Amino acid sequence: MDVTGTARRFRVDPGLLGLAVAGVVVVLWFLAGPGGATVSWAVQSGLDVAIAVSAWRLARASAGRRHARRFWRAVTATGVACAVGDGYQTGLAVMHLSGHRPSPVQTGFVVVGMLIAMVAMVCHPLGGAGRQRLRLWLDAGTVLAAVAVFVWYFVLADVVAEGNRAEVAGAAVASAIMLLLSVGLLKLLLSGTAPFAKGPGLLAAAGVAGTAIAASTVTLLTGTDDPSVIYVSQLLPCLLMPVALRWQELRNRRRTETGPVGPRHGSRLPYLAVVAVQLLLVAALTTRSADPQVWGVSVGAVLITVLVLSRQMAAFTDNERMREWFQSVVQHSSDLTLVVGADGQVRFATPAARKILGTGPGELVGTLLADRVLPEDRPRLAELVARLAAERGADADAELRLRHTDGSYRWLQVVGVDLTPNPSVAAIVFNARDVTEARRLHDELRHRATHDALTGLANRSLLEQRLDEIPADETVTVLLVDLDGFKPINDEYGHHAGDQVLVAVADRLSVIAEQGLAVRLGGDEFALLVHGDISDEGRVADAVAEPIWITATQQVTVGASVGLATGSPSEGGRLLREADAAMYRAKALSPAAGRRRERP
């Protein structure tokens, strides 16, 4: 059993332990009676300092992530501003110049701090696009409406009904700031672009909300006006914020990547907000008089809301399962799926992009597909797109070479379908499979079938194919070459030396053929296919007759009997026969050659 690993896993963090102990001490201290306004402001100042320190540490740990670092720096500034304001208020309380009510200076610093945090959250990138972003704002609006209801019920309603203008103005400003902070927090929590994890974010949001409504809620639920209880209910939500920041620090240490994980596809926060408002309605009805008609309508509204929410939660769960299933399938698929817009830009790529092209799917998005295709294959891509546009809804395929990040090109079997008429897609969807190895094997087998294994020259099969490919109205010349004196070299020096001679002759014939084709027909027989009408057998014979070194000190020479025929490529069989006959006539007139020469 790994006792060390288990102990490490369950080791308590000193920072969280200190905050927990501080919370217990604060509760006991105030409930026991010694606590008061001075202690409350002092504790609040200490919590502000803890927030500033933790946020600064998170900012330093966010190097390389510009938006996250900017966010945490703003939170640091918020903590510093609140610490200055609460510290000033603590000094006033120590000097008995102020009680529990905050001074304008304290309020000013706290408001500035909250505004800094609010601007940072509102300016943080939202993520998502189109209807997804609309859904995010609708969810945020639902939760924000619930927050507004609670703020009105617990903070503003009584002040508006009974307070003076100064109290109404102060409560309105505090409520507005609370709502704006809620907007920022909700945007980050719902979009998934937040620089913090969901758990710490929710805990911090609970702390922010608790600073506004905790005291009123405790009074409503318990019916007590005991100052000690009020102090505790105000300080405990503030304690949640440094706890959340410390929790985020620990998560960052345990994770190799702490950046945003992308927009979330759904959240249960809007549903919880609706439930909370319904519960508040029931609580309000139990504390305030209402006739049976109002109760009937209220109970019906609550029941209908519960049924609708249950239906929505069931659909939410099904959609989440379907999304997770789809992501799992795509994540482990070996085929690459690309969604390409009408402008040729990649809008979506599956994770297989890294395996096939060596690049992450996010790096492909926004790039032009044609830029990654081998230039000579781009006409084939354009033809594929044209075929898809001509037959909307029908698929078409092609083999294209796409550039890998290592500079090589991979053969992909691409199947596309044009879904631009579908408003949900409005793009062309390509599914691509890496066929590089199969293509390499195919090319290798094809080369072996059409080329000589020893010399690398074309064989008779490829010669016949080339004759068939040349237009019939052109003129070609076929030269047949048979080596003279080759057998004595094989007999005297062995087949290895004979192979050296054949390879050397093949190299020379390849140079002579230039844009034509050099062929080994078999044994010591070769052929040349040349475009046009030529009669230069002598050049071929002279090139073959040059000495050939078979060892470091020995060289040999061979002769060549050459015959040629000129005509249309459609008469390939006749040209080969005539060239063969001419070659044998030349051989009958030439003595065999095969001499050994010593290096001087």
Buried (B, 14 or more C-beta within 10 A) or exposed (E): EEEEEEEEEEEEBEBBEEBBEBBEEBBEBBBEEEBBBBBBBBBBBBBBBBBBBBBBBBBEBBEEBEBBBBBBBBBBBBBBBBBBBBBBBBBBBEEEEBEBEBBEBBBBBBBBBBBBBBEBBBEBEBBBEEEBBEBBBEBBBBBBEBBBBBBEBBBBEEBEEEBEEEEBEBBBEBBEBBBBBBBBBBBBBBBBBBBBBBEBBBBBBBBBBBBBBBBBBBBBEEEEEBBBBBBBBBBBBBBBBBBBBBBBBEBBEEEEEBEBEEBBBBBBBBBBBBBBBBEBBEEEBEEEEEEEEEEEEBEEEBEEBEEEBEEBEEEBEEEEEEEEEEEEEBEEBEBBBBBBBEEBBBBBBBBBBBEBBBBEBEBBBEBEBBEBBBEEBBEBBEEBBEBBEEEEEEBBBBBBBBBBEEEEBBBBBBBBBBBBEEEEBEBBBBBBBBBBEEBEEEEEEEEEEBBBEEBBBBBBEBBBEBBEEBEEEEBBBBBBBBBBBBBBBBEEBEEEBBBBBBBBBBBBBBEBBEEBBBBBBEEBBBBBBBBEEBEBBEEBBEBBBEEBEBEEEBBBBBBBBBBBBBBBBBBBEEBBBBBBEBBEEBBEEBEBBBEEEEEE
